[in-house]
Amino acid sequence: VQLQASGGGSVQAGDSLRLSCAASGFTFSDYGMGWFRQATGKEREFVAAVTWSGGSTYYSDSAKGRFTISRDNAKNTVYLQMNNLKPEDTGVYYCNAVRFPSAYWGQGTLVTVSS
């Protein structure tokens, strides 16, 4: 099982980034997918999630209205479009695949937002 996150970088406040997470080694379309982030010295926190079909999405309060999660089951990839980035969005972003009782994590991609 592999979850390869990419697309992070260093940007200015107000900029946009699109994260991607390419999955392999399991039946991607059977799993709900999510994005989490972890800032230095803080616990990992939920950002966004999408159901296996893409029919339902969920967001943290801080992500709502600025971030959009989507998935392409034909490409085994989940995306996180992040607009109007803020310094408090800085952290390592991890993708996650869940289908009870299994859960997989990717290696993370660093997002740094400067003011």
DSSP file (Angstrom, degrees, kcal/mol; ACC not computed):
  #  RESIDUE AA STRUCTURE BP1 BP2  ACC     N-H-->O    O-->H-N    N-H-->O    O-->H-N    TCO  KAPPA ALPHA  PHI   PSI    X-CA   Y-CA   Z-CA
    1    1 A V              0   0    0      0, 0.0     2,-0.4     0, 0.0    24,-0.2   0.000 360.0 360.0 360.0 131.0    0.0    0.0    0.0
    2    2 A Q  E     -A   24   0A   0     22,-2.7    22,-2.0    24,-0.1     2,-0.4  -0.999 360.0-174.8-136.9 137.3    1.3    3.4   -1.0
    3    3 A L  E     -A   23   0A   0     -2,-0.4   104,-1.0   102,-0.3     2,-0.8  -0.939  15.0-167.7-126.0 107.3   -0.2    6.9   -0.6
    4    4 A Q  E     -A   22   0A   0     18,-2.8    18,-2.3    -2,-0.4     2,-0.3  -0.833   4.0-164.4-104.2 102.9    2.2    9.4   -2.3
    5    5 A A  E     +A   21   0A   0     -2,-0.8     2,-0.3    16,-0.2    16,-0.2  -0.624  17.7 159.1 -86.9 144.8    1.3   13.0   -1.5
    6    6 A S  E     +A   20   0A   0     14,-2.6    14,-2.5    -2,-0.3   103,-0.1  -0.949  34.0  74.6-152.6 170.3    2.7   15.8   -3.5
    7    7 A G        +     0   0    0     -2,-0.3    11,-0.3     1,-0.3    -1,-0.1   0.367  59.6 134.3 103.9  -4.3    2.1   19.5   -4.4
    8    8 A G        +     0   0    0     12,-0.1     2,-0.3     9,-0.1    -1,-0.3  -0.177  21.7 134.2 -70.0 171.1    3.3   21.2   -1.2
    9    9 A G  E     -d  111   0B   0    101,-0.7   103,-2.7   100,-0.1     2,-0.5  -0.980  55.4 -66.1 171.1-174.3    5.5   24.2   -1.2
   10   10 A S  E     +d  112   0B   0     -2,-0.3     2,-0.3   101,-0.2   103,-0.2  -0.910  56.6 160.1-105.7 122.8    6.3   27.7    0.1
   11   11 A V  E     -d  113   0B   0    101,-2.9   103,-2.5    -2,-0.5     2,-0.2  -0.826  37.2-104.1-135.2 171.1    3.7   30.3   -0.8
   12   12 A Q  E >   -d  114   0B   0     -2,-0.3     3,-2.2   101,-0.2    73,-0.2  -0.632  51.3 -82.9 -93.3 155.5    2.5   33.7    0.3
   13   13 A A  T 3  S+     0   0    0    101,-2.4    73,-0.2     1,-0.3    -1,-0.1  -0.341 119.0  30.3 -55.9 136.1   -0.7   34.4    2.2
   14   14 A G  T 3  S+     0   0    0     71,-2.9    70,-0.6     1,-0.3    -1,-0.3   0.208  95.7 117.4  95.0 -14.2   -3.6   34.5   -0.2
   15   15 A D    <   -     0   0    0     -3,-2.2    70,-2.5    70,-0.2    -1,-0.3  -0.186  57.5-126.0 -77.6 175.6   -2.0   32.1   -2.7
   16   16 A S        -     0   0    0     67,-0.2     2,-0.3    68,-0.2    67,-0.2  -0.895  20.5-175.9-123.4 153.2   -3.3   28.7   -3.8
   17   17 A L  E     - B   0  82A   0     65,-2.3    65,-3.4    -2,-0.3     2,-0.5  -0.984  14.8-148.0-141.7 151.5   -1.9   25.2   -3.9
   18   18 A R  E     - B   0  81A   0     -2,-0.3     2,-0.3   -11,-0.3    63,-0.2  -0.969  15.0-160.3-122.8 116.0   -3.3   21.9   -5.1
   19   19 A L  E     - B   0  80A   0     61,-2.7    61,-2.2    -2,-0.5     2,-0.3  -0.689   5.6-164.1 -91.3 146.6   -2.2   18.8   -3.3
   20   20 A S  E     -AB   6  79A   0    -14,-2.5   -14,-2.6    -2,-0.3     2,-0.4  -0.945   9.1-165.0-126.8 151.5   -2.4   15.4   -4.9
   21   21 A C  E     -AB   5  78A   0     57,-1.9    57,-2.0    -2,-0.3     2,-0.5  -0.916   8.7-159.3-138.2 110.8   -2.3   12.0   -3.3
   22   22 A A  E     -AB   4  77A   0    -18,-2.3   -18,-2.8    -2,-0.4     2,-0.3  -0.786  13.2-157.0 -93.5 128.0   -1.7    9.0   -5.6
   23   23 A A  E     +A    3   0A   0     53,-3.1     2,-0.3    -2,-0.5   -20,-0.2  -0.765  18.2 162.6-108.5 148.7   -2.8    5.6   -4.2
   24   24 A S  E     +A    2   0A   0    -22,-2.0   -22,-2.7    -2,-0.3     3,-0.1  -0.982  49.9  48.4-155.6 158.1   -1.7    2.1   -5.0
   25   25 A G  S    S+     0   0    0     -2,-0.3     2,-0.3   -24,-0.2   -22,-0.1   0.448 102.0  55.6  91.6   0.6   -1.8   -1.3   -3.5
   26   26 A F  S    S-     0   0    0    -24,-0.1     2,-1.4     5,-0.0    -1,-0.2  -0.952  99.7 -82.7-152.5 169.9   -5.5   -1.4   -2.6
   27   27 A T    >   -     0   0    0     -2,-0.3     3,-2.1     1,-0.2     4,-0.3  -0.631  43.5-168.3 -81.6  93.5   -8.9   -0.9   -4.2
   28   28 A F  G >  S+     0   0    0     -2,-1.4     3,-1.9     1,-0.3    -1,-0.2   0.842  79.5  59.6 -53.7 -42.7   -9.0    2.9   -4.1
   29   29 A S  G 3  S+     0   0    0      1,-0.3    -1,-0.3    44,-0.2    -2,-0.1   0.577  99.0  60.0 -70.1  -7.9  -12.6    3.2   -5.1
   30   30 A D  G <  S+     0   0    0     -3,-2.1     2,-0.4     2,-0.1    -1,-0.3   0.536  96.8  78.0 -90.0  -8.0  -13.6    1.2   -2.0
   31   31 A Y  S <  S-     0   0    0     -3,-1.9     2,-0.2    -4,-0.3    68,-0.2  -0.814  73.8-130.5-112.6 140.2  -12.1    3.7    0.4
   32   32 A G  E     -E   98   0B   0     66,-2.5    66,-2.9    -2,-0.4     2,-0.4  -0.603  33.0-147.9 -72.5 147.2  -13.0    7.0    1.9
   33   33 A M  E     +EF  97  50B   0     17,-2.4    17,-3.0    -2,-0.2     2,-0.3  -0.921  18.8 175.9-124.5 147.0  -10.2    9.5    1.5
   34   34 A G  E     -EF  96  49B   0     62,-2.6    62,-2.2    -2,-0.4     2,-0.4  -0.947  23.6-135.5-144.7 165.0   -9.1   12.3    3.7
   35   35 A W  E     +EF  95  48B   0     13,-3.1    12,-2.5    -2,-0.3    13,-1.7  -0.983  23.3 176.3-121.4 136.6   -6.5   15.0    4.3
   36   36 A F  E     -EF  94  46B   0     58,-2.8    58,-2.9    -2,-0.4     2,-0.3  -0.874  10.6-155.4-127.8 162.8   -5.0   15.8    7.7
   37   37 A R  E     -EF  93  45B   0      8,-2.4     8,-3.2    -2,-0.3     2,-0.4  -0.981   5.4-159.6-141.2 156.4   -2.3   18.3    8.7
   38   38 A Q  E     -E   92   0B   0     54,-2.0    54,-2.4    -2,-0.3     2,-0.2  -0.952   7.3-158.0-139.4 117.6    0.2   18.6   11.4
   39   39 A A    >   -     0   0    0      4,-0.4     3,-2.3    -2,-0.4    52,-0.1  -0.561  45.5 -77.7 -86.5 157.2    1.9   21.9   12.4
   40   40 A T  T 3  S+     0   0    0      1,-0.3    -1,-0.1    -2,-0.2     3,-0.1  -0.329 118.2   6.7 -57.8 126.1    5.1   21.8   14.4
   41   41 A G  T 3  S+     0   0    0      1,-0.3     2,-0.3    -2,-0.1    -1,-0.3   0.505 113.7  98.7  81.0   4.1    4.5   21.1   18.0
   42   42 A K  S <  S-     0   0    0     -3,-2.3    -1,-0.3     1,-0.0     2,-0.1  -0.794  76.5 -99.0-121.6 164.8    0.8   20.4   17.5
   43   43 A E        -     0   0    0     -2,-0.3    -4,-0.4     1,-0.1     2,-0.2  -0.420  47.5 -92.6 -77.3 155.6   -1.4   17.3   17.0
   44   44 A R        -     0   0    0     -6,-0.2     2,-0.3    -2,-0.1    -6,-0.2  -0.470  50.1-162.9 -65.7 137.3   -2.5   16.1   13.6
   45   45 A E  E     -F   37   0B   0     -8,-3.2    -8,-2.4    -2,-0.2     2,-0.1  -0.931  20.9-103.8-130.0 152.1   -5.9   17.5   12.8
   46   46 A F  E     +F   36   0B   0     -2,-0.3   -10,-0.2   -10,-0.2     3,-0.1  -0.439  35.7 167.8 -70.0 139.6   -8.6   16.7   10.3
   47   47 A V  E     -     0   0B   0    -12,-2.5    13,-2.4     1,-0.4     2,-0.3   0.698  59.1 -23.2-116.0 -54.2   -8.9   19.0    7.2
   48   48 A A  E     -FG  35  59B   0    -13,-1.7   -13,-3.1    11,-0.2    -1,-0.4  -0.990  50.2-165.9-160.2 157.2  -11.2   17.3    4.7
   49   49 A A  E     -FG  34  58B   0      9,-2.2     9,-2.4    -2,-0.3     2,-0.3  -0.987   3.4-161.6-148.1 156.1  -12.7   14.0    3.6
   50   50 A V  E     -FG  33  57B   0    -17,-3.0   -17,-2.4    -2,-0.3     7,-0.2  -0.997  24.8-117.1-138.8 141.2  -14.5   12.5    0.7
   51   51 A T    >   -     0   0    0      5,-2.3     3,-1.1    -2,-0.3   -20,-0.1  -0.185  40.5 -93.8 -72.3 170.4  -16.6    9.4    0.5
   52   52 A W  T 3  S+     0   0    0      1,-0.3   -21,-0.2   -22,-0.2    -1,-0.1   0.816 126.3  40.6 -57.4 -33.7  -15.6    6.5   -1.8
   53   53 A S  T 3  S-     0   0    0    -23,-0.1    -1,-0.3     3,-0.0    20,-0.1   0.607 108.7-118.9 -89.7 -12.8  -17.9    7.7   -4.6
   54   54 A G  S <  S+     0   0    0     -3,-1.1    -2,-0.1     2,-0.2    17,-0.1   0.482  81.0 121.6  84.9   2.7  -17.0   11.4   -4.2
   55   55 A G        +     0   0    0      1,-0.1     2,-0.4    -5,-0.0    -3,-0.1   0.755  69.8  36.5 -75.0 -23.4  -20.7   12.0   -3.5
   56   56 A S        -     0   0    0      2,-0.0    -5,-2.3     0, 0.0     2,-0.3  -0.985  64.8-171.3-132.3 142.2  -20.2   13.6    0.0
   57   57 A T  E     -G   50   0B   0     -2,-0.4     2,-0.3    -7,-0.2    -7,-0.2  -0.929   3.7-162.3-129.9 155.4  -17.4   15.8    1.3
   58   58 A Y  E     -G   49   0B   0     -9,-2.4    -9,-2.2    -2,-0.3     2,-0.3  -0.990   7.7-171.8-139.6 143.9  -16.6   17.0    4.8
   59   59 A Y  E     -G   48   0B   0     -2,-0.3   -11,-0.2   -11,-0.2     2,-0.1  -0.966  25.6-116.2-137.8 150.5  -14.5   19.9    6.0
   60   60 A S    >>  -     0   0    0    -13,-2.4     4,-1.9    -2,-0.3     3,-0.5  -0.413  41.8-106.6 -71.9 162.4  -13.0   21.3    9.2
   61   61 A D  T 34 S+     0   0    0      1,-0.2    -1,-0.1     2,-0.2   -14,-0.1   0.881 121.3  52.9 -59.7 -37.6  -14.3   24.8   10.1
   62   62 A S  T 34 S+     0   0    0      1,-0.2    -1,-0.2     3,-0.1   -15,-0.1   0.773 113.6  42.6 -71.5 -24.5  -10.9   26.3    9.1
   63   63 A A  T X> S+     0   0    0     -3,-0.5     4,-2.7   -16,-0.2     3,-2.1   0.726  86.2 110.9 -91.4 -24.7  -11.0   24.6    5.7
   64   64 A K  T 3< S+     0   0    0     -4,-1.9     4,-0.1     1,-0.3   -16,-0.0  -0.266  87.8  10.3 -59.0 129.4  -14.7   25.3    4.8
   65   65 A G  T 34 S+     0   0    0      2,-0.4    -1,-0.3     1,-0.1    -2,-0.1   0.214 129.8  54.2  89.1 -15.8  -15.1   27.8    2.1
   66   66 A R  T <4 S+     0   0    0     -3,-2.1    17,-2.0     1,-0.2     2,-0.3   0.680 100.1  54.2-117.8 -32.4  -11.4   27.8    1.1
   67   67 A F  E  <  -C   82   0A   0     -4,-2.7    -2,-0.4    15,-0.2     2,-0.4  -0.785  58.1-164.9-109.4 149.8  -10.4   24.2    0.5
   68   68 A T  E     -C   81   0A   0     13,-2.4    13,-3.0    -2,-0.3     2,-0.4  -0.984   5.1-158.2-134.6 124.2  -12.0   21.7   -1.9
   69   69 A I  E     +C   80   0A   0     -2,-0.4     2,-0.3    11,-0.2    11,-0.2  -0.806  22.1 160.4 -98.2 142.0  -11.4   17.9   -1.7
   70   70 A S  E     -C   79   0A   0      9,-1.6     9,-3.2    -2,-0.4     2,-0.3  -0.957  20.2-150.6-151.4 167.2  -12.1   15.8   -4.8
   71   71 A R  E     -C   78   0A   0     -2,-0.3     2,-0.5     7,-0.3     7,-0.2  -0.986  11.2-153.7-144.0 153.3  -11.1   12.4   -6.2
   72   72 A D  E >>> -C   77   0A   0      5,-2.9     5,-1.8    -2,-0.3     3,-0.9  -0.915   8.9-171.9-126.0 101.1  -10.6   10.7   -9.5
   73   73 A N  T 345S+     0   0    0     -2,-0.5     3,-0.2     1,-0.3   -44,-0.2   0.765  85.6  60.6 -68.3 -23.7  -11.2    7.0   -9.0
   74   74 A A  T 345S+     0   0    0      1,-0.2    -1,-0.3    -3,-0.1   -45,-0.0   0.788 114.4  35.6 -70.7 -26.5   -9.9    6.3  -12.6
   75   75 A K  T <45S-     0   0    0     -3,-0.9    -2,-0.2     2,-0.2    -1,-0.2   0.371 104.5-127.1-105.7   2.0   -6.6    7.8  -11.6
   76   76 A N  T  <5 +     0   0    0     -4,-0.6   -53,-3.1    -3,-0.2     2,-0.4   0.907  67.8 129.7  52.1  44.9   -6.5    6.5   -8.0
   77   77 A T  E   < -BC  22  72A   0     -5,-1.8    -5,-2.9   -55,-0.2     2,-0.4  -0.984  46.0-160.8-136.2 140.1   -5.9   10.0   -6.8
   78   78 A V  E     -BC  21  71A   0    -57,-2.0   -57,-1.9    -2,-0.4     2,-0.3  -0.934  16.8-158.5-116.4 145.3   -7.4   12.4   -4.3
   79   79 A Y  E     -BC  20  70A   0     -9,-3.2    -9,-1.6    -2,-0.4     2,-0.4  -0.839  14.8-159.7-122.7 155.9   -6.8   16.2   -4.5
   80   80 A L  E     -BC  19  69A   0    -61,-2.2   -61,-2.7    -2,-0.3     2,-0.6  -0.885  10.2-161.9-135.4 106.4   -7.0   19.1   -2.1
   81   81 A Q  E     -BC  18  68A   0    -13,-3.0   -13,-2.4    -2,-0.4     2,-0.6  -0.786  11.3-167.2 -86.3 121.1   -7.4   22.5   -3.7
   82   82 A M  E     +BC  17  67A   0    -65,-3.4   -65,-2.3    -2,-0.6     2,-0.3  -0.944   7.8 179.6-117.7 116.4   -6.4   25.1   -1.2
   83   83 A N        +     0   0    0    -17,-2.0   -67,-0.2    -2,-0.6   -68,-0.1  -0.750  61.2  18.3-112.3 159.7   -7.3   28.8   -1.9
   84   84 A N  S    S-     0   0    0    -70,-0.6    -1,-0.2    -2,-0.3   -68,-0.2   0.917  84.6-156.7  48.6  53.0   -6.7   31.9    0.1
   85   85 A L        -     0   0    0    -70,-2.5   -71,-2.9    -3,-0.3   -70,-0.2  -0.261   7.8-157.8 -65.0 146.6   -4.0   30.3    2.1
   86   86 A K    >   -     0   0    0    -73,-0.2     3,-2.5   -72,-0.1     4,-0.2  -0.849  31.2-109.2-122.1 156.7   -3.2   31.7    5.6
   87   87 A P  G >  S+     0   0    0      0, 0.0     3,-1.7     0, 0.0    26,-0.4   0.842 117.7  62.9 -55.1 -32.6    0.0   31.3    7.7
   88   88 A E  G 3  S+     0   0    0      1,-0.3   -49,-0.1   -49,-0.0    -3,-0.0   0.561  89.0  69.9 -72.3  -5.9   -2.0   29.1   10.1
   89   89 A D  G <  S+     0   0    0     -3,-2.5    -1,-0.3    24,-0.0    22,-0.1   0.506  73.7 121.0 -83.2  -4.8   -2.4   26.6    7.2
   90   90 A T    <   +     0   0    0     -3,-1.7     2,-0.3    -4,-0.2    22,-0.2  -0.336  40.1  86.3 -61.5 135.9    1.3   25.8    7.5
   91   91 A G  E    S- H   0 111B   0     20,-2.6    20,-2.9   -52,-0.1     2,-0.5  -0.928  81.3 -60.7 161.1 179.4    2.1   22.2    8.3
   92   92 A V  E     -EH  38 110B   0    -54,-2.4   -54,-2.0    -2,-0.3     2,-0.5  -0.833  49.0-147.2 -91.3 127.3    2.7   18.8    6.9
   93   93 A Y  E     -EH  37 109B   0     16,-3.1    16,-1.9    -2,-0.5     2,-0.4  -0.842  15.0-169.5-101.9 128.0   -0.3   17.5    5.0
   94   94 A Y  E     -E   36   0B   0    -58,-2.9   -58,-2.8    -2,-0.5     2,-0.3  -0.907  13.3-141.5-116.5 140.5   -1.1   13.8    5.0
   95   95 A C  E     -E   35   0B   0     -2,-0.4    11,-2.2   -60,-0.2     2,-0.3  -0.744  19.7-164.0 -98.4 157.6   -3.6   11.8    3.0
   96   96 A N  E     -EI  34 105B   0    -62,-2.2   -62,-2.6    -2,-0.3     2,-0.4  -0.993  11.9-156.3-144.1 139.0   -5.5    9.0    4.6
   97   97 A A  E     -EI  33 104B   0      7,-2.3     7,-2.5    -2,-0.3     2,-0.4  -0.981  17.5-174.6-121.5 131.3   -7.5    6.1    3.2
   98   98 A V  E     +EI  32 103B   0    -66,-2.9   -66,-2.5    -2,-0.4     2,-0.2  -0.985  24.2 150.6-133.6 130.5  -10.2    4.5    5.4
   99   99 A R  E >   - I   0 102B   0      3,-2.4     3,-2.8    -2,-0.4   -68,-0.1  -0.745  64.8 -76.8-150.3 104.4  -12.4    1.5    5.0
  100  100 A F  T 3  S+     0   0    0      1,-0.4     3,-0.1    -2,-0.2    -2,-0.0  -0.083 117.4  12.7 -46.6 132.3  -13.2    0.0    8.4
  101  101 A P  T 3  S+     0   0    0      0, 0.0    -1,-0.4     0, 0.0     2,-0.3  -0.955 120.1  71.6 -94.2  12.5  -11.3   -1.7    9.9
  102  102 A S  E <   +I   99   0B   0     -3,-2.8    -3,-2.4     2,-0.0     2,-0.3  -0.613  50.4 173.3 -91.6 147.1   -8.4   -0.7    7.6
  103  103 A A  E     -I   98   0B   0     -2,-0.3     2,-0.3    -5,-0.2    -5,-0.2  -0.964   7.6-168.7-149.7 135.2   -6.7    2.7    7.5
  104  104 A Y  E     -I   97   0B   0     -7,-2.5    -7,-2.3    -2,-0.3     2,-0.4  -0.926   4.6-156.2-126.0 149.6   -3.6    3.8    5.6
  105  105 A W  E     -I   96   0B   0     -2,-0.3  -102,-0.3    -9,-0.2    -9,-0.2  -0.947   8.8-139.6-125.2 145.7   -1.5    7.0    5.8
  106  106 A G        -     0   0    0    -11,-2.2  -102,-0.2    -2,-0.4     3,-0.1  -0.323  32.1-102.6 -90.8-178.3    0.8    8.6    3.3
  107  107 A Q        -     0   0    0   -104,-1.0  -103,-0.1     1,-0.1   -13,-0.1   0.597  59.7-120.5 -88.0 -11.9    4.2   10.2    4.0
  108  108 A G        -     0   0    0   -105,-0.2     2,-0.4   -13,-0.1   -14,-0.2   0.148  11.7-124.9  93.3 151.8    3.1   13.9    3.9
  109  109 A T  E     - H   0  93B   0    -16,-1.9   -16,-3.1  -103,-0.1     2,-0.4  -0.998  26.8-120.3-136.1 136.2    3.9   17.0    2.0
  110  110 A L  E     - H   0  92B   0     -2,-0.4  -101,-0.7   -18,-0.2     2,-0.5  -0.596  23.3-171.5 -85.8 129.8    5.0   20.3    3.5
  111  111 A V  E     -dH   9  91B   0    -20,-2.9   -20,-2.6    -2,-0.4     2,-0.5  -0.984   3.3-175.0-117.1 125.6    3.0   23.4    3.0
  112  112 A T  E     -d   10   0B   0   -103,-2.7  -101,-2.9    -2,-0.5     2,-0.5  -0.982   2.1-171.6-124.0 122.0    4.5   26.7    4.3
  113  113 A V  E     -d   11   0B   0     -2,-0.5     2,-0.3   -26,-0.4  -101,-0.2  -0.955   6.1-164.5-116.3 119.9    2.5   29.9    4.1
  114  114 A S  E      d   12   0B   0   -103,-2.5  -101,-2.4    -2,-0.5    -2,-0.0  -0.762 360.0 360.0-105.2 151.0    4.3   33.2    4.9
  115  115 A S              0   0    0     -2,-0.3  -103,-0.1  -103,-0.2    -1,-0.1   0.452 360.0 360.0 -89.5 360.0    2.5   36.5    5.7
